[in-house]
Amino acid sequence: MVDYKKKISDLLEKHMSEKGFKLWKGIISIIPDTWDKPTSSTGKYHKKMNGDVPCQGEHVYHLVYATVKLFRMFNIKSRTTDADKMLFAASLHDSLKYGELGTRKHTDKQHDREAANMVSSNKETFMKVLTEEQFFTMEEMIRFHSGQWSSDVPKNEKFDFSNYNPETMFIHMLDMMSTADLIQTDVRE
């Protein structure tokens, strides 16, 4: 079995700034350890071609791996705070999918809001690494990573990505691509 938590950490260490990775190590010790839980608690969604449902770790690894491979879309270089912004969003987007303690039986439909609120409530900590603009973009990426289905989309309003940063659509696209089993990584199972 693949240790996706370690693979994620190894990739982040290679591509985040030193300060960003140090912060990640602190975050990983606090957020719920749900890496081995399925991305779909009912087994109805996120199915791979063989019918298996990937674990949270595999799904997050898809996003982190693809983000690094696509940095050049945004003219981002590894080991910069711009890389940190993108990698924090990719690695934290589903961090509260099983609730704040990771103990929910089923996934939380408002996990996007909960994860973004967690990030927002720790703004001072993130500001030790990111600029104000980078922080707000990262928080938005997490809050609206579910696109039109995001918890914080105002009721009776049409969701339009043109109202958000391009990175927000990027993380949503990667999330959807992983959900549809369209991201290939260095792991071959």
N, C-alpha and C positions, 0 to 999 in steps of 0.2 A: 504494500500500500504506500502511496506517495505521501510524504509529509509536506502538505501544501503550506502550512504555517511557516515552516523553515524555508521553503522555496520563495515564498513571498518576502520574508525577512532578508534572505540573501540578495534578492533582486533589488529591494529597497536600499539595502546597504551599498550596493554597487552604483545606484543612480541618484540617491538623495544627497543633499549636502550633509556635511558632518553634523551640523546642528539639527537638521531635519530628521536624520536617522536617530539621533539621540532622543529626540522627542518621540519618535515612533516607538522606540524601546520602552519608554515610559507609558505610552498609550496602550500598547499591547499587554502590559501587565495589569491594566485596569479594565479594559473592555471585556465583555463576556467572551468566554472561550467556546465559541459555537462553530469552530472551523470544520468539525466533523459532522455537523448536523446537515440534513439535506436542504437544498435551496428551496424546495417545495415540500412543505410538511405533509401535504396530502398525496404527493406523487403525481399530481395531474399536470404540473407545469415543469418547465426547464428540462424536459427529457432530452437525453442524447439519442443519437441514431439507434443505438442498441436498446433503447427503452429505459436505461438506468437514469436516475436523477443524481446529478453531481452534488458533492458536498459544498458547503459554503466556501471552504478553502479553495477548492478547484475553481469555483465561479469567480472569486476575488482574484485568484491568480490569473485567470483569463484577462481580466480588466487591467491588472498591473502590467502583465506581459505585453499586451497590445498597446497600452499607453506608452511604454518605453519605446516600442518599435515605431510609434507614430509621433514621437516628440517633434520631429521635423515639420509636421503639419503646422505647428505653432511657433516654429523657429526656436525651439527650446533645446537647451543643452543639458546633459546629465550633470548632476552634482551642483545644481543651482537652486535657488528658491522657487523659480518657476517650475522646475521639475518637482520640487517638494509639493507645491500646490496641487499639481495634477495627480501625484502619487498618493497624497493624503486623501483626495477625493475618491480615487479608485479603490483604495484599501479600506476606507471607512464607510463607503456608501451603504453597505448592508450590515454594518457592525451591530445594530440593534434589531435585526430582523426577528429575533426570538425574545425581544423585550430587553429592558434595561439590565436585567440580571441573567438573561439568556436561558430562562427557565420555562418560558411559555411552551405549551404543547404544540401550538400552531404558530405560523409566522404572523407577525403584526402588520396589518395592512397600512399602518401609519409609520412604519419603520423609517421611511425617508424623512418625515418631519421630526421624529424622535432623534435620529442620528444628527440631523442638522441643528436641532436645538441643543444637543449635547456639545457639538462643536461650538456653537454660538455662545453657550454659557462658559466656555473655556477660552474665549477670545484672547484674554491677556496672555495665556500660555502660548497660543499659536503666534501671537504678535512678536514673540521673542525670535521667531524664525521668518515669518512672512510679513510683507507690507500690508497696509490696510486694504488696498485693492486686491492683492492676492488672496487675502483672507476672505473677503466678501465673495470673490469668484468661487473659491473652494467651497464655501458654505452653500452658495447657490447651486453648485454642481451636485452636492449631496442632497439638498432639499428637493430638487427637481429632477433627480436621476430617473424617476419613473415617467418623465414626460407628462403627457396629458392625464395620466392616472395618478400623478403626484398628489399627496394629501393636502398640500397647501395651495393647490390651484383653486382660485376663488370660484364658488358655486355660480352657475349660470354665466360663466365667462368662458369664451373660447380660448383654449391654450394655444399660444403661438410662440415658437422658439425665437422669432425675431425680437421678442421683448426681453431676451436673456442673452448672456454671454455665449459666444460660440463653443466654449469649453463645456457648457451645460448640455448642449445638444450632443457633443462628442461623447460625454460619459453615458448619456442615455442610449446613444447608438451602440456603444460597446456593451452596455448592459443587455440590450435587446439582442444583439448578436450572440452573446454568450448564452442567453436564454434559448435561442434558436439553434444552439450547437454549431455556430459558424466561426468560432475562433479557434485557430490551431496554435498550439504552443509547442515547446520542446518536450512535453510529456506525451508519450504514446502508450496508451493503455488498451 
